[in-house]
Amino acid sequence: MDVVREPRQDRSRATRQRLLEAAIECLAEVGWSGSTVAVVAERAGVSRGAAQHHFPTREDLVTSAVEYVSQERLARLRELAVDLPSGPGRTQAVIELVEHMYTGPVFGAAIHLWVAASADERLRERVLVLEARAGRETHRVALELLGVDESVPGVRETVQATLDLARGLGLANLLSDDSRRRAKVLRQWARMLDASLTSGS
Amino acid sequence: MDVVREPRQDRSRATRQRLLEAAIECLAEVGWSGSTVAVVAERAGVSRGAAQHHFPTREDLVTSAVEYVSQERLARLRELAVDLPSGPGRTQAVIELVEHMYTGPVFGAAIHLWVAASADERLRERVLVLEARAGRETHRVALELLGVDESVPGVRETVQATLDLARGLGLANLLSDDSRRRAKVLRQWARMLDASLTSGS
């Protein structure tokens, strides 16, 4: 009905993107068992046939969705990082930024996928590939933003601990708003991180 | 068929316990959607009617199971703590002990429940009560084992960060054996913890 007609390729890309975003919303709200291709297609306002053309199975749709949003989040993290302060306060600003990746609906969706994969061999293999890549990239971005050198003993593990802590805090936030407690823990963590990264211990 | 007959009360308690243990196994293996009272009853070798007498709904069964094993784990943690070394090395031994609570099938079961609760209002309320209690108790045990004083600024948040980190590491371990990486992160964490708790920062 649109007067301006999109070229077919753009239309196809837009359909795909709507499906990916609807899959994330759906996963975060009703979990894996409720997120079938048909349900996601309806939410996206896309016909079931068109949805299946893009994503033949739920595994394809959901893993693509989580990968897509992970990439988007990393890109956004890099953008926001441009405005970070240098000097004192930077560490805390960095870990708050990183923590944002582990709160909100996108992390909610990822955790549903993760947990579904733990009970499903075939899905697990796909999710492991995805998570290994996302983990490496997030680690690299965190190193860059903190401005630290991984060849110094302990630095690699300290940055890993930061990401593991961020994930644990994200999990604690899943059932109820945990932001006040989280803010205090992150402040303390920033202090410990500064002490550890400057002493090189 | 047993020659020695158990008193009715003991039999009832044993049935209940078999159901709780089967619920944990079931939850860890097939997740929330597959863990109905009927499925768990069958796994436990208990009639569906008897199972429903103990636990009228799946919510009752699964939340009771997670609460039961959380209590068991805490009791076990206190037992094991008796043999912990004092002096150097104690911090690492404590956090390794704490970390054990977040790996293995019990944590797998709890996370399935947790994630199911995030998409189910009624279940969420029950799980929040449960988690608040378990969280407080785990925090208290961690304080005791580390031998630290929460009235010192920063100590409370440092201990909370330890438990959040443990949860994040547990989550990372859900899909594949992550124990080598985890051991390194925990060693580094023990060093940072010792530095932070002795400096009081």
Interface residues (C-beta under 8 A of the other chain):
Chain A: A28 E29 V30 G31 S33 G34 G108 I111 H112 W114 V115 A116 A117 S118 A119 R124 V127 L128 E131 G154 E157 T158 Q160 A161 L163 D164 L165 A166 R167 G168 L169 G170 L171 A172 L174 L175 S176 R181 K184 V185 R187 Q188 W189 R191 M192 A195 S196 S199 S201
Chain B: E29 V30 G31 S33 G34 G108 I111 H112 W114 V115 A116 A117 S118 A119 R124 V127 L128 E131 G154 E157 T158 Q160 A161 L163 D164 L165 A166 R167 G168 L169 G170 L171 A172 L174 L175 S176 R181 K184 V185 R187 Q188 W189 R191 M192 A195 S196 S199 S201
